[in-house]
Amino acid sequence: MIALTPGAPARPSAPSRGGTTTTATPDPTGDDDAVSAPMSDQLLAKALIAAQRAQAELDEKRMAFDEMLRARAEIERENNSLRDLAIEQAKRDDEYLKKCISMI
């Protein structure tokens, strides 16, 4: 008998009663765990790298979006301040005009 563990080389055990030993042969169906484990590890590593790149890209886009929103909010605040200032100036101009008219 042979004890196989994934990734470990096959070692023959003690001979059976018939006096023959068996050696490990690769599974013809392609389901050999020793071969598929490194391939699956490679695929997982590639998927992990792709996921990390996608996450980094998303983080960059999120940061750019946040910066754009901050800039837009600042512009809106400036516009609101200017509009409020213009409204106050219009009110003062109206008061001044009313005083001028009342003097006549």
C-alpha positions in Angstrom: 0.0 0.0 0.0 1.0 3.6 -0.6 0.0 6.5 1.5 -0.4 9.6 -0.6 -0.7 13.1 0.7 -1.2 16.1 -1.6 2.1 17.5 -2.7 4.2 14.7 -1.1 6.1 12.2 -3.2 4.8 8.7 -3.4 6.8 6.2 -1.3 6.2 2.4 -1.4 5.3 0.8 1.8 6.2 -2.7 3.0 5.6 -5.4 0.4 2.3 -7.1 0.4 2.0 -10.9 0.9 2.4 -11.5 -2.8 5.9 -9.9 -2.6 5.2 -7.0 -5.0 5.2 -3.3 -4.3 3.0 -0.8 -5.9 4.1 2.6 -7.1 2.0 5.7 -7.5 0.8 6.4 -11.0 -0.9 9.6 -12.0 -4.6 9.6 -12.2 -5.5 9.3 -15.9 -8.7 11.3 -15.4 -6.7 14.5 -14.5 -8.0 14.7 -11.0 -4.7 14.2 -9.3 -4.7 16.4 -6.2 -0.9 16.8 -6.3 -1.0 18.4 -9.7 -4.3 20.4 -9.3 -3.3 21.9 -6.0 -0.5 24.0 -7.4 -2.6 25.0 -10.3 -5.5 25.9 -8.1 -3.1 27.9 -5.9 -1.8 29.7 -9.0 -5.4 30.5 -10.0 -6.2 31.7 -6.5 -3.1 33.9 -6.5 -4.0 35.4 -9.8 -7.6 36.0 -8.7 -6.3 37.6 -5.5 -4.0 39.9 -7.4 -6.9 40.8 -9.8 -9.2 41.5 -6.9 -6.5 43.7 -5.2 -6.0 45.6 -8.4 -9.7 46.1 -8.8 -10.0 47.2 -5.2 -7.1 49.7 -5.7 -8.8 51.0 -8.8 -12.1 51.4 -6.9 -10.3 53.2 -4.0 -8.7 55.6 -6.5 -12.0 56.3 -8.1 -13.7 56.7 -4.7 -11.0 59.2 -3.6 -11.3 61.1 -6.9 -15.1 61.2 -6.5 -14.8 62.4 -2.9 -12.4 65.1 -3.9 -14.7 66.2 -6.7 -17.6 66.4 -4.2 -15.5 68.4 -1.7 -14.6 70.9 -4.5 -18.2 71.1 -5.6 -19.4 71.7 -2.1 -16.8 74.5 -1.7 -18.0 76.1 -4.9 -21.6 75.8 -3.7 -20.7 77.5 -0.4 -19.0 80.3 -2.3 -22.0 80.7 -4.6 -24.4 80.8 -1.7 -22.3 83.4 0.1 -22.1 85.5 -3.0 -25.8 85.2 -3.6 -26.6 86.1 0.1 -24.2 89.1 -0.3 -26.0 90.2 -3.5 -29.4 89.9 -1.8 -28.2 92.0 1.2 -26.8 94.6 -1.2 -30.1 94.7 -3.2 -32.0 95.3 0.1 -29.6 98.1 1.1 -30.0 99.6 -2.4 -33.8 99.5 -2.0 -33.6 101.2 1.4 -31.4 103.9 0.0 -33.7 104.4 -3.0 -36.7 104.6 -0.7 -35.0 107.3 1.4 -34.0 109.3 -1.7 -37.6 109.1 -2.9 -39.0 110.2 0.5 -36.8 113.3 0.5 -38.3 114.5 -2.7 
